[in-house]
């Protein structure tokens, strides 16, 4: 092999795989090590295999996931096809299995990451076909990377015509793969089950001296029970492996996401975790005072509503704490459903102020006194309860013991035992709500509504899936969590095709995928609309249905008027919904109506006082209004509530820069965060680094690709522009351009992509194209239409103009940004190196020193 192949310089031969030779090389354009995999001459002579190889490799190159090895390039050299891919400097799973048996917790952690990678590939229509330990590596940080997507199919096609097949590959094949049947994702899951069996036991489930014996075992024999090989393995984990290895495809898991969800449950059960979030550290008196002051402030604002002219009415504040499940852990969803339903029922009554279930859920298994919980949540009353499903002697009854407590006196006001049959569970939820209402609001003019609450579904399995979907949907904004939620909602609907609540939340999931830029296709928008419309067809007055339809208008079309109309319809039926006030506040912020927005965000926080995201939203609004001290107070609250959440730290640091250009204090904040969270993959952190870290070489090493690879490349290009390394800047800009051009088809009219394209062309010094795309972004989404994201595209346009020496035009853009609410200030402009080229411009100096 030659030592140089295009812009790749061969370092050494790594070995040979089923397809051909494998080399380690240096990418001289982007200054990184890569792996080059060449198709052998024997295979390359087959035109069908060559085409299959190229097609599959290009599909795999479109994948962008932290648990899949990235394919950088597909090319040819001397008529031999090759793939350039990410180099992983770490052991393969095969090496780890041979070395020692892994602890169960580590096994599950690795298995979950494999599932996430497979889930991403399967959702893109790719099946691996060769999942085995040698195709799974771990990088230096212990993250799983699945290798050879796009290679296995071409290899597999050729192997079917040959007599010799490697035993390792055969051992991991599914029965349907061996029979030569069309493959579905479930085939990869069987292979994954084989890998997981081997990780746990150190042995393969299907063995034999010859290939024929192994093939027979895979198709016909049941593997030796794992319980015999590893008796101390968690029973839930053994069940997962057994289900993965079912011979019948229809009895197997059907999606990697479902497997990952069950594995995570198993991990939590094994480690005793109730949540991914670590317990809050003990804080100084300052922090305790701050949270109490914030709660008191929220209580003062408890009567601010969306209809600002509404009269203030004193209300009794109540929180429904998580009902304790006294039965087996797998029956916990009954307690979850009971808590959720009673909260929703009582929240419909204006006379009561009902704390969000999300905040109340943080007190599950809490040993705090009721007085303490009452102060922290800002409530007068607490509803507690236990639940037990009695199946003995065919009874099949639910026993619930509910109690209402006056929080400040730790005094029981009411207690009741309920013992209905299981088929009356939803009627019981309404009965308990009615009983509480009679005590707290006996003269309620709304009391007739509680009795009219329809059963959400008669199918308890569907309800269980719906609750599990909610758990994922409310966890984070990450793609995996949203996709898991969507999958569970779809399964719930499969169980009950008239489940309106599940359709409503399915619509929310699809709209979130569109909004978070995970999938900006017309198909995704249509799915959101169809699900929301179906929910409202089934239940025209459903609060969650109107909430979902409002989010569809908001997230998929930026139609604020129609979104607010839907939210207001929902608010009439549920005046205590934290989510509704939050949605209204978010739309008003996009409209630029910040005063009303901050009022409704504050109202949402009052009803969900333990929500770090809602505290963050209030702080974000105050920051846009340039009321920096108020913003900082709420961001401190967000940090205290979620010390493992990076965004609050990053924005706190940004406020120091925007307010007074205080770089040392911004550094102190990020230093505090570094011991708790990983900031490196967040683009808001990247932008801040160019200001607070003058050594741009060091800054480049402090960042890592997040979910937005194009943005990462553009950031590295920017750092190298500041360093004067034009060729490296061009290389990274070109890499970003290629990704963005792949994203653009079907996404015409996407301001974000247009703006990024402008920056990429600017890095390549293509002035006309850069300005064309930069200006297109601003026209597509003007600040008059969208007050939050749109200013960022104006900043990007000003940066493009600065790069090409269009100083006066750039200053005009910056003058506009200072004149509107947002994050651009004279203090910031003075210290951001992006604007260094404008320092001699007289008009720019006037911006820095306003009269």
PEKABEL-V140461 format. One record per residue. N is the residue number from 0. PSI is psi in degrees with one decimal (none if undefined). D_LAST is the distance of its C-alpha to the last C-alpha in whole Angstrom. Layout:
n->[N:N]
psi->[PSI:PSI]
d_last->[D_LAST:D_LAST]
//
This chain:
n->[0:1:2:3:4:5:6:7:8:9:10:11:12:13:14:15:16:17:18:19:20:21:22:23:24:25:26:27:28:29:30:31:32:33:34:35:36:37:38:39:40:41:42:43:44:45:46:47:48:49:50:51:52:53:54:55:56:57:58:59:60:61:62:63:64:65:66:67:68:69:70:71:72:73:74:75:76:77:78:79:80:81:82:83:84:85:86:87:88:89:90:91:92:93:94:95:96:97:98:99:100:101:102:103:104:105:106:107:108:109:110:111:112:113:114:115:116:117:118:119:120:121:122:123:124:125:126:127:128:129:130:131:132:133:134:135:136:137:138:139:140:141:142:143:144:145:146:147:148:149:150:151:152:153:154:155:156:157:158:159:160:161:162:163:164:165:166:167:168:169:170:171:172:173:174:175:176:177:178:179:180:181:182:183:184:185:186:187:188:189:190:191:192:193:194:195:196:197:198:199:200:201:202:203:204:205:206:207:208:209:210:211:212:213:214:215:216:217:218:219:220:221:222:223:224:225:226:227:228:229:230:231:232:233:234:235:236:237:238:239:240:241:242:243:244:245:246:247:248:249:250:251:252:253:254:255:256:257:258:259:260:261:262:263:264:265:266:267:268:269:270:271:272:273:274:275:276:277:278:279:280:281:282:283:284:285:286:287:288:289:290:291:292:293:294:295:296:297:298:299:300:301:302:303:304:305:306:307:308:309:310:311:312:313:314:315:316:317:318:319:320:321:322:323:324:325:326:327:328:329:330:331:332:333:334:335:336:337:338:339:340:341:342:343:344:345:346:347:348:349:350:351:352:353:354:355:356:357:358:359:360:361:362:363:364:365:366:367:368:369:370:371:372:373:374:375:376:377:378:379:380:381:382:383:384:385:386:387:388:389:390:391:392:393:394:395:396:397:398:399:400:401:402:403:404:405:406:407:408:409:410:411:412:413:414:415:416:417:418:419:420:421:422:423:424:425:426:427:428:429:430:431:432:433:434:435:436:437:438:439:440:441:442:443:444:445:446:447:448:449:450:451:452:453:454:455:456:457:458:459:460:461:462:463:464:465:466:467:468:469:470:471:472:473:474:475:476:477:478:479:480:481:482:483:484:485:486:487:488:489:490:491:492:493:494:495:496:497:498:499:500:501:502:503:504:505:506:507:508:509:510:511:512:513:514:515:516:517:518:519:520:521:522:523:524:525:526:527:528:529:530:531:532:533:534:535:536:537:538:539:540:541:542:543:544:545:546:547:548:549:550:551:552:553:554:555:556:557:558:559:560:561:562:563:564:565:566:567:568:569:570:571:572:573:574:575:576:577:578:579:580:581:582:583:584:585:586:587:588:589:590:591:592:593:594:595:596:597:598:599:600:601:602:603:604:605:606:607:608:609:610:611:612:613:614:615:616:617:618:619:620:621:622:623:624:625:626:627:628:629:630:631:632:633:634:635:636:637:638:639:640:641:642:643:644:645:646:647:648:649:650:651:652:653:654:655:656:657:658:659:660:661:662:663:664:665:666:667:668:669:670:671:672:673:674:675:676:677:678:679:680:681:682:683:684:685:686:687:688:689:690:691:692:693:694:695:696:697:698:699:700:701:702:703:704:705:706:707:708:709:710:711:712:713:714:715:716:717:718:719:720:721:722:723:724:725:726:727:728:729:730:731:732:733:734:735:736:737:738:739:740:741:742:743:744:745:746:747:748:749:750:751:752:753:754:755:756:757:758:759:760:761:762:763:764:765:766:767:768:769:770:771:772:773:774:775:776:777:778:779:780:781:782:783:784:785:786:787:788:789:790:791:792:793:794:795:796:797:798:799:800:801:802:803:804:805:806:807:808:809:810:811:812:813:814:815:816:817:818:819:820:821:822:823:824:825:826:827:828:829:830:831:832:833:834:835:836:837:838:839:840:841:842:843:844:845:846:847:848:849:850]
psi->[136.6:157.3:-20.0:131.3:98.3:-126.2:19.0:132.5:117.4:130.9:-52.2:162.5:130.7:-25.9:-161.9:137.6:-170.8:-30.1:-25.9:-151.7:150.2:131.2:148.8:133.3:162.9:125.6:107.7:-16.0:-45.8:4.9:56.2:156.3:141.2:166.4:130.4:124.1:119.9:140.1:136.2:157.8:-35.1:-44.3:-35.7:-19.1:-15.2:109.8:-36.6:-44.7:-39.3:-46.3:-42.1:-43.1:-48.9:-43.4:-47.7:-38.5:-38.3:-37.4:-42.9:-32.4:-23.5:-13.6:139.2:92.0:140.9:-17.2:15.7:131.2:132.3:132.4:120.4:-34.7:146.2:121.6:-169.6:147.8:119.5:45.7:12.1:118.5:145.2:160.7:132.8:124.0:168.3:136.5:125.4:116.5:78.7:172.2:155.5:161.1:-31.4:-45.7:-40.5:-38.9:-41.2:-39.0:-47.5:158.5:133.0:149.3:152.6:-40.9:-44.2:-37.3:-45.8:-41.8:-44.4:-42.8:-39.6:-42.7:-37.4:-43.4:-41.7:-40.0:-43.9:-39.2:-43.2:-46.0:-45.3:-36.7:-19.5:6.5:12.5:132.7:134.0:-50.4:-6.5:47.8:120.4:163.7:-33.3:-13.8:13.0:121.3:160.6:133.8:-174.6:-17.9:5.5:11.1:140.8:138.9:120.5:129.4:159.4:26.9:134.5:-16.3:-33.8:-37.2:-45.4:-40.6:-44.3:-40.2:-39.7:-37.1:-29.1:-18.0:3.1:158.9:-24.7:123.0:135.1:134.7:-37.1:-43.2:-45.0:-40.0:-21.3:3.7:153.6:160.0:-42.1:-28.4:-40.4:-37.4:-4.6:23.7:160.7:138.4:144.8:171.1:-29.1:-23.0:-44.8:-34.4:-33.7:-46.3:-41.2:-38.3:-38.8:-42.5:-44.6:-39.5:-45.2:-38.1:-37.9:-41.8:-19.9:0.5:156.7:144.4:-24.9:114.8:167.4:155.9:-28.1:160.5:-39.4:-38.5:-38.9:-43.5:-45.1:-41.9:-43.4:-40.6:-31.5:-26.6:153.2:131.8:159.4:133.2:133.0:-30.5:-28.4:-36.1:-34.6:81.7:-20.7:4.9:143.1:136.4:-35.4:-36.9:-41.4:-42.0:-42.3:-46.3:-43.5:-39.1:-36.2:-30.2:18.1:136.0:-40.3:121.2:-38.8:-19.0:-9.0:166.8:145.1:-11.8:145.4:-31.3:-39.6:-41.0:-45.5:-40.0:-46.0:-35.6:-39.7:-39.8:-42.0:-41.3:-45.3:-39.6:-37.2:-41.4:-4.8:20.3:137.7:-19.0:154.6:-23.2:129.6:157.3:150.7:136.9:159.5:136.6:165.1:167.3:-31.4:-45.3:-40.7:-42.8:-41.4:-45.4:-38.1:-41.0:-41.2:-40.7:-42.8:-39.8:-39.4:-38.2:-35.1:-26.1:11.9:-16.9:8.7:126.8:174.0:-38.2:93.4:-20.1:-1.7:140.0:149.6:128.0:122.2:135.7:151.0:128.2:132.1:146.5:134.9:105.0:153.8:126.9:138.7:127.4:117.5:-4.3:-163.8:151.9:-33.7:-10.8:11.4:-21.9:-23.4:-43.3:-40.5:-46.4:-38.5:-46.8:-46.0:-43.5:-42.9:-40.4:-47.1:-43.4:-48.3:-28.6:-11.5:-6.0:122.1:-28.7:-17.3:149.3:112.2:121.3:140.7:143.6:-31.4:-41.8:-42.7:-32.5:-21.0:-11.1:15.8:130.6:21.0:144.7:11.1:152.3:155.8:-33.7:-42.8:-43.9:-41.5:-41.8:-44.9:-35.7:-11.8:41.5:160.1:-32.8:149.5:132.4:123.7:165.3:163.0:156.3:136.9:129.3:108.7:113.6:3.8:139.0:26.6:18.6:-49.2:54.5:156.3:131.2:119.5:130.3:109.5:144.0:141.3:128.5:136.1:112.4:-46.6:-22.3:-4.3:45.0:127.8:123.0:-26.3:143.8:146.8:141.3:133.7:137.1:65.0:161.4:157.7:-32.4:-1.5:20.9:-39.9:-34.5:-37.0:-39.8:-43.3:-39.9:-45.9:-42.4:-43.0:-43.0:-42.0:-40.4:-37.3:-28.0:-45.4:-28.6:66.8:-23.4:16.6:126.7:-7.2:2.1:-26.4:-19.9:-36.5:-39.0:-14.0:3.3:118.7:156.5:132.6:-34.9:153.2:-3.6:107.0:-29.7:-40.3:-40.0:-39.0:-47.6:-39.5:-44.8:-39.8:-37.4:-41.8:-37.7:-43.5:-43.7:-35.2:0.3:-60.6:-178.4:11.6:150.5:-43.8:-42.0:-41.7:-43.0:-37.2:-40.9:-47.0:-44.8:-43.4:-37.6:-40.3:-39.1:-37.0:-42.6:-34.6:-35.5:-35.1:101.8:-5.5:23.0:90.9:-41.1:-41.0:-39.2:-40.4:-45.7:-29.7:-41.7:-41.4:-41.0:-46.8:-41.2:-35.3:-38.5:-39.8:-45.9:-39.6:9.2:20.3:-29.5:102.0:30.8:155.8:-33.7:-40.1:-41.1:-41.6:-38.5:-39.8:-44.2:-45.6:-43.0:-41.7:-43.7:-38.9:-40.0:-44.0:-25.7:-41.6:-34.8:87.4:-26.7:9.1:121.0:-48.0:-29.0:-45.0:-35.1:-44.1:-42.6:-37.4:-43.3:-32.1:-48.9:-39.0:-56.2:-30.4:-18.6:-7.0:36.5:89.0:-37.7:-51.5:-35.1:-47.5:-34.1:-43.4:-42.5:-38.4:-35.9:-42.5:-38.4:-30.5:-33.8:-15.3:79.1:-2.2:20.1:113.4:-40.1:-36.2:-45.1:-36.1:-41.5:-42.6:-44.3:-39.1:-42.7:-43.7:-34.3:-42.0:-33.4:-16.6:7.1:72.0:-32.2:-48.5:-33.8:-47.7:-31.6:-43.8:-34.0:-39.8:-40.1:-42.9:-41.4:-36.3:-40.6:-10.8:63.8:-12.1:12.6:115.4:-33.3:-36.7:-35.9:-39.2:-41.8:-40.2:-46.3:-39.5:-42.7:-47.0:-34.2:-43.3:-30.7:-1.4:31.0:80.2:-34.5:-42.7:-41.5:-45.2:-38.0:-44.3:-31.8:-36.1:-39.7:-42.0:-41.2:-42.5:-38.7:-30.8:78.1:-6.5:14.4:118.5:-31.0:-35.5:-41.7:-45.7:-44.0:-35.0:-45.2:-40.7:-39.7:-38.3:-37.9:-46.2:-38.9:-57.8:9.8:32.2:85.3:-45.1:-41.3:-36.8:-40.8:-40.2:-40.9:-44.7:-30.7:-40.6:-38.9:-32.0:-28.3:-6.7:-32.0:158.7:114.5:-14.9:-25.0:6.7:124.3:-26.5:-30.9:-40.2:-46.8:-35.6:-34.7:-36.7:-19.5:-42.6:-11.9:96.8:-20.3:96.4:-24.1:-43.9:-41.0:-40.8:-35.5:-14.3:-2.7:157.9:154.6:131.2:-140.6:-11.4:87.9:-39.0:-42.6:-37.0:-47.5:-40.0:-35.7:-43.5:-38.7:-41.8:-45.0:-42.5:-26.2:-42.3:-31.4:-7.2:14.3:83.7:-38.7:-41.1:-39.1:-44.4:-40.7:-47.2:-35.8:-39.1:-39.5:-42.5:-41.4:-43.5:-41.7:-45.3:-37.1:-30.9:-32.0:-25.9:-41.7:131.5:-2.1:30.9:140.3:15.3:107.7:-37.9:-48.5:-40.3:-43.4:-43.5:-37.6:-39.9:-43.6:-39.0:-45.7:-34.0:-39.5:-26.8:-3.3:35.7:89.7:-51.8:-45.6:-39.1:-48.6:-37.1:-49.5:-38.7:-43.3:-33.9:-38.9:-43.7:-34.3:-37.8:-37.0:77.8:154.7:-24.2:-22.2:-29.2:112.8:-4.9:-61.2:-38.0:-39.1:-28.6:-35.4:-27.9:-41.4:-45.5:-40.1:-41.9:-37.5:-42.4:-45.8:-38.1:-40.9:-37.8:13.2:16.4:65.4:-45.9:-41.4:-40.3:-42.5:-36.1:-40.1:-42.1:-36.7:-40.8:-42.6:-35.9:-27.7:-13.1:159.9:143.2:-153.9:11.2:130.8:161.8:-40.0:-40.3:-44.5:-29.8:-28.5:-7.3:120.9:-15.6:-33.0:14.2:-35.5:-10.6:1.0:-24.6:1.7:125.3:-43.4:-33.6:-41.2:-34.1:-34.8:-36.8:-25.8:68.4:148.0:none]
d_last->[68:66:63:61:60:57:54:56:58:61:61:64:66:66:69:70:70:72:70:70:68:65:63:60:58:55:52:51:48:46:48:50:53:55:58:60:63:66:68:72:74:76:74:72:75:75:73:72:71:69:67:67:65:63:62:62:60:57:57:57:54:52:52:49:50:50:53:54:55:52:54:52:54:57:59:63:64:67:68:67:65:62:59:57:55:53:55:56:57:58:62:63:65:68:68:66:69:72:70:70:70:67:66:66:62:61:63:62:58:59:61:58:56:59:59:55:56:59:57:54:57:59:56:56:60:61:64:64:68:68:67:68:67:67:64:62:60:58:55:54:52:55:53:56:56:59:60:62:61:62:65:67:68:69:71:72:74:75:77:79:81:82:84:82:79:78:79:75:74:77:77:73:74:74:78:76:75:79:80:78:77:73:71:68:65:68:70:67:67:71:70:67:69:72:69:68:72:72:69:71:74:74:77:77:78:80:82:85:87:87:84:87:87:83:83:85:84:80:82:85:84:82:81:82:80:77:78:81:79:76:77:74:72:70:72:69:68:72:72:69:71:74:72:70:74:75:78:77:74:73:74:71:67:66:62:61:58:61:62:59:58:62:61:58:60:63:60:59:62:63:61:60:57:55:52:50:48:48:49:46:46:46:42:41:41:37:38:41:38:36:38:40:36:35:39:38:35:37:40:37:36:40:40:37:38:38:39:36:38:41:42:42:46:47:48:50:49:51:51:54:55:56:60:62:65:68:70:69:66:66:67:63:62:64:62:59:60:61:57:55:57:57:54:53:56:54:51:52:52:50:51:51:47:49:47:47:50:47:46:50:51:50:52:55:58:55:57:54:55:55:53:50:50:50:47:45:45:45:48:51:54:55:58:59:63:65:67:70:72:75:78:81:84:82:80:77:75:72:72:68:68:64:63:60:59:57:54:53:57:58:61:63:63:65:67:69:71:71:74:74:75:73:73:71:68:65:67:67:63:63:66:64:60:63:64:61:59:62:61:58:57:61:60:58:58:57:60:62:59:60:64:63:61:63:64:61:64:68:68:67:67:64:62:62:61:58:57:57:55:52:52:51:49:47:47:44:42:44:47:50:49:49:52:54:53:54:57:58:57:59:62:62:62:65:67:66:65:64:61:58:56:57:56:53:52:53:50:48:49:49:45:44:45:44:40:40:41:44:46:44:48:49:52:50:48:51:53:50:51:54:54:52:54:57:56:55:59:61:59:57:55:54:51:50:51:49:46:47:47:44:43:45:42:39:40:42:41:37:39:37:38:42:41:40:43:45:43:43:47:47:46:48:51:49:46:46:45:43:43:42:39:38:38:37:34:34:34:31:29:30:29:26:27:26:26:30:30:29:32:34:34:34:37:39:38:40:43:42:41:42:41:38:37:36:34:32:32:30:28:27:26:24:22:21:20:18:20:21:23:25:25:26:29:31:31:32:35:35:36:38:40:41:40:42:39:37:34:33:32:30:28:27:27:24:22:22:20:18:17:16:18:21:24:27:26:27:30:31:31:33:35:36:37:39:42:42:41:41:37:39:39:36:34:30:32:32:29:27:30:28:25:27:30:30:33:34:37:37:35:37:40:38:38:41:42:41:42:40:42:40:37:38:39:36:34:37:36:33:33:36:33:31:34:35:38:39:42:42:38:40:43:41:39:43:44:41:42:45:45:42:45:47:45:44:48:48:44:43:40:38:35:35:37:36:33:35:37:34:33:37:37:34:36:39:36:38:35:36:37:34:32:35:35:31:30:34:32:29:31:34:31:28:25:26:30:29:26:27:29:27:24:26:27:24:23:27:26:23:25:28:26:25:28:29:27:25:22:20:22:21:17:18:19:17:14:17:17:14:14:17:19:20:20:17:14:12:14:17:16:16:19:21:24:24:21:22:23:19:18:19:17:14:13:13:11:8:9:10:6:4:0]
//
